[in-house]
Amino acid sequence: MTLDTSEGSFITRHFTPDANGNAICYGPYRDGQHPGEGSPSSEQLLEDLKIMVRHWNMMRVYGSSEFAEELLELIKNNHLDMKVVVGAWIGPESEEDNKVEVEKAIQLANNYPGLVPAVCVSNETQVYWSGNKYQLDKLIDYVRYVRENVTVPVTASDDFGYWITPESKKLAREIDFIMTHVHPLWNGIQLDDSMKWVIEQMNTIESIHPGKALVIGETGWATTSHDQGEQAKLIKGKPGEKEQSEFYKTVYQWAEKTKNIVFYFEAFDENWKGGLHPNEVEKHWGFYNADRSAKATFNKSQVN
């Protein structure tokens, strides 16, 4: 691991896995399953891994205490070419749950050397619209604790809307690299302008945090959205499988050319998310349907 002392006593651990710019966000929950209830079986996790490893060699998971260890065991025992950025889910509801997540993330990072290239402490807890708001100073305490107990790089993920604020500098100083979410569809951007918009947000973040490594922790294009509610007001681009495929190819080419790491959102549709309506956009970001059938991007019968 290359070390850098450019930030005084803070020694940066560089996040440089060979992911070819191409990684994936993974939620394993199928119909009838959701966090805290109805965990996927080993057979289901292995089925997902065998699908994902065809296209990606690094994934991101958002929590550590439910299925992450079993996932890593399956990767190890089946000799799969897949690394896992382990998340520690942090929320305002239960400090005991937060502590369990953090301790488990530390354990996994230390027990699976070579398979866990980084730990991500929290997800979208600081951006102004977050439904999972968490006190910054307490989050920093967790980040510091994880860094003291692992040797891999440690980050925190949040929306670009947070990382472009001056307030974000306090958290950025504590992490090895910035993990940002940049979703053009949610921000009223049309498909033709989506890549330009993503690059603009990246450039703005880099200007606020000069010298800090930057990774896209989420970007994607949904295939369906509801015509009511907040999503109807915010989403101006056209959701669809063809549009998702075009966005993926454009981002992939940019990531390959620039050597940026991008975690695409996401591998599989998750029908437990969002509201009850079947067209709820949060259910439809996957490259694969919830039944694991492929959408246009990876369905050879639909792609030239």
C-alpha positions in Angstrom: 0.0 0.0 0.0 1.4 3.4 -1.0 1.3 5.9 1.8 1.1 9.7 1.5 1.7 12.3 4.2 0.3 15.3 2.3 -2.3 16.0 5.0 0.1 16.3 7.9 -0.3 13.5 10.5 -3.1 12.0 8.5 -1.5 9.2 6.4 -3.7 8.5 3.4 -4.3 4.9 2.4 -4.9 4.9 -1.4 -7.9 3.1 -2.8 -6.5 1.6 -6.1 -8.1 -1.8 -6.8 -7.9 -3.2 -10.3 -11.6 -2.8 -11.0 -11.2 -1.4 -14.6 -13.4 1.5 -13.6 -16.3 -0.8 -13.4 -18.0 -1.8 -10.1 -21.5 -2.4 -8.9 -23.8 -1.7 -6.0 -25.5 -4.8 -4.6 -28.6 -5.3 -2.5 -29.4 -9.0 -2.2 -33.1 -8.8 -1.1 -35.6 -10.6 -3.3 -39.4 -10.4 -3.3 -40.5 -11.2 0.2 -37.2 -10.2 1.7 -35.9 -6.9 3.1 -33.3 -5.7 5.7 -34.0 -7.1 9.1 -36.4 -9.8 7.8 -36.1 -12.6 5.2 -32.4 -12.8 4.5 -31.3 -14.4 1.2 -30.1 -18.0 1.3 -26.5 -19.0 0.4 -27.8 -20.4 -2.8 -29.4 -17.1 -3.7 -26.3 -15.2 -2.9 -24.1 -17.5 -5.0 -26.5 -17.2 -7.9 -26.2 -13.4 -7.7 -22.4 -13.6 -7.5 -22.2 -15.8 -10.6 -24.3 -13.2 -12.5 -22.4 -10.2 -11.3 -18.9 -11.6 -11.8 -19.6 -11.8 -15.6 -19.6 -8.0 -15.7 -17.9 -6.6 -12.6 -15.1 -7.6 -10.3 -15.9 -5.2 -7.4 -19.1 -4.5 -5.5 -20.3 -2.3 -2.8 -22.6 -3.5 0.0 -24.2 -1.0 2.4 -24.2 -3.0 5.7 -21.9 -5.5 7.4 -24.0 -7.4 10.0 -26.5 -9.3 7.9 -25.3 -11.1 4.8 -21.8 -9.6 4.1 -19.8 -12.3 5.9 -21.6 -15.1 4.1 -21.1 -13.3 0.8 -17.3 -13.0 1.4 -17.2 -16.7 2.4 -18.9 -17.7 -0.9 -16.4 -15.5 -2.9 -13.5 -17.0 -1.1 -14.6 -20.7 -1.3 -15.7 -20.5 -4.9 -12.5 -18.6 -6.0 -14.5 -15.8 -7.6 -12.9 -12.7 -9.0 -14.8 -10.3 -6.9 -13.8 -7.7 -4.2 -16.3 -6.2 -1.7 -16.3 -2.7 -0.3 -18.0 -3.3 3.0 -20.4 -0.8 4.4 -21.2 0.1 8.0 -24.8 1.3 8.1 -25.1 4.3 10.4 -28.4 5.7 11.4 -30.1 7.8 14.1 -32.4 5.1 15.5 -30.0 2.9 17.5 -26.4 3.4 18.6 -26.2 -0.2 19.6 -27.0 -1.2 16.0 -24.4 1.3 14.7 -21.8 -0.2 17.0 -22.6 -3.7 15.8 -22.3 -2.5 12.2 -18.9 -0.8 12.8 -17.4 -3.7 14.7 -18.6 -6.2 12.1 -17.1 -4.1 9.3 -13.8 -4.0 11.1 -13.9 -7.8 11.6 -14.6 -8.4 7.9 -11.9 -6.1 6.7 -9.4 -7.8 8.9 -10.6 -11.4 8.3 -10.7 -11.2 4.5 -7.5 -9.5 3.4 -7.4 -9.1 -0.3 -11.2 -9.4 -0.7 -12.1 -6.2 1.2 -10.3 -3.3 -0.4 -12.0 -0.5 1.6 -14.7 0.2 4.3 -17.4 2.7 3.8 -18.8 4.2 7.1 -22.3 5.5 6.6 -24.5 6.3 3.5 -26.2 9.6 2.8 -26.3 10.8 6.4 -25.2 14.4 5.8 -26.9 15.7 2.6 -29.7 18.2 3.4 -32.5 16.0 2.1 -31.4 12.8 3.9 -34.0 10.7 5.7 -31.2 9.1 7.6 -29.6 12.2 9.2 -26.8 11.6 11.6 -24.7 14.0 13.7 -21.4 14.8 12.0 -19.1 14.7 15.0 -20.4 11.3 16.0 -19.9 10.0 12.5 -16.4 11.3 12.5 -15.8 9.4 15.8 -16.9 6.2 14.0 -14.7 6.9 11.0 -11.7 7.4 13.2 -12.4 4.3 15.2 -12.6 2.2 12.0 -9.4 3.7 10.7 -7.6 2.9 13.9 -8.6 -0.8 13.6 -8.2 -1.6 9.9 -5.4 -1.2 7.4 -7.5 -0.7 4.3 -8.8 2.8 3.2 -11.8 4.1 4.9 -14.5 6.4 3.4 -18.0 7.8 3.9 -20.5 8.0 1.1 -22.9 10.8 0.4 -24.6 12.7 -2.4 -22.7 15.3 -4.4 -25.1 17.9 -2.9 -23.2 17.4 0.4 -19.7 17.2 -1.0 -20.0 20.5 -2.8 -20.7 22.4 0.5 -17.9 24.0 2.6 -19.2 22.0 5.6 -18.1 18.8 3.9 -14.5 19.6 4.3 -14.6 18.5 8.0 -15.6 15.0 7.1 -13.4 14.9 4.0 -10.3 15.5 6.2 -11.1 12.3 8.1 -11.4 9.8 5.2 -9.0 8.4 2.7 -11.1 9.1 -0.3 -14.5 10.7 -1.1 -17.3 8.4 -2.2 -20.0 10.5 -4.0 -23.4 9.8 -5.5 -24.2 11.5 -8.8 -27.6 10.7 -10.2 -28.5 12.8 -13.2 -32.0 11.3 -13.5 -32.9 12.4 -10.0 -31.6 15.9 -10.8 -33.9 16.6 -13.8 -31.2 15.8 -16.4 -32.0 14.5 -19.8 -30.0 11.4 -21.1 -28.1 13.4 -23.8 -26.8 15.8 -21.1 -26.2 13.1 -18.4 -22.5 12.5 -18.8 -21.7 16.2 -19.1 -23.6 16.8 -15.9 -21.8 14.0 -14.0 -18.4 15.4 -15.0 -19.4 18.9 -13.9 -20.3 17.6 -10.5 -17.1 15.7 -10.2 -15.1 18.7 -11.2 -16.9 20.9 -8.6 -16.2 18.3 -5.8 -12.5 18.2 -6.9 -12.3 22.0 -6.8 -13.6 22.0 -3.2 -11.4 19.1 -2.0 -8.2 19.5 -4.0 -5.9 16.5 -3.8 -8.5 14.2 -2.4 -9.2 11.0 -4.3 -12.8 10.8 -5.6 -14.8 7.7 -6.4 -18.4 7.5 -7.8 -20.3 5.4 -5.2 -23.6 5.5 -7.1 -24.8 6.6 -10.5 -27.4 4.9 -12.7 -30.5 5.2 -14.7 -33.8 3.8 -13.7 -36.0 1.8 -16.1 -39.4 2.7 -14.7 -40.8 5.6 -12.6 -44.2 6.6 -11.1 -46.1 9.5 -12.6 -47.0 10.8 -9.1 -45.2 12.1 -6.1 -41.8 13.7 -5.7 -40.2 11.5 -8.4 -42.7 12.9 -11.0 -41.6 16.4 -10.1 -37.9 15.8 -10.1 -37.4 13.3 -12.9 -37.4 14.9 -16.4 -35.4 12.4 -18.3 -37.0 9.3 -19.8 -36.6 6.1 -17.7 -36.3 2.9 -19.7 -34.1 -0.1 -20.5 -32.7 1.4 -23.7 -31.9 4.6 -21.9 -30.3 2.7 -19.0 -28.1 0.8 -21.5 -27.0 3.9 -23.2 -26.1 5.6 -20.0 -24.2 2.6 -18.8 -22.1 2.4 -22.0 -21.3 6.1 -21.9 -20.2 6.1 -18.3 -18.3 2.9 -18.8 -16.3 4.4 -21.7 -15.6 7.5 -19.6 -14.4 5.5 -16.6 -12.2 3.3 -18.8 -10.6 6.4 -20.4 -10.1 8.4 -17.2 -9.4 5.4 -14.9 -12.1 6.5 -12.5 -13.8 3.9 -10.3 -17.6 3.9 -10.7 -20.1 1.8 -8.7 -23.2 1.5 -10.9 -26.5 1.6 -9.1 -27.5 -1.2 -9.1 -27.3 -5.0 -9.9 -30.9 -6.1 -9.3 -34.3 -4.5 -8.9 -35.4 -4.4 -5.3 -39.2 -4.4 -5.0 -39.1 -3.9 -1.2 -37.9 -0.3 -1.7 -40.1 2.8 -2.0 -43.8 3.0 -1.9 -46.5 0.3 -2.7 -47.0 1.3 -6.3 -45.2 -1.2 -8.6 -43.8 1.7 -10.7 -42.1 3.3 -7.7 -38.7 4.4 -9.1 -36.7 3.1 -6.2 -37.7 -0.4 -7.2 -36.3 -0.2 -10.8 -32.6 0.7 -10.9 -31.3 -2.8 -11.5 -29.6 -4.1 -14.6 -31.5 -7.3 -13.8 -35.1 -7.7 -12.7 -35.9 -8.9 -9.3 -36.4 -12.4 -10.7 -32.8 -12.2 -12.0 -33.8 -12.0 -15.7 -31.6 -9.5 -17.6 -32.7 -6.2 -18.9 -31.6 -4.7 -22.2 -28.0 -3.9 -21.2 -27.0 -7.5 -20.6 -29.7 -9.4 -22.6 -28.0 -10.4 -25.8 -31.3 -10.9 -27.5 -32.0 -7.2 -27.1 -28.6 -5.7 -27.8 -26.8 -5.5 -31.1 
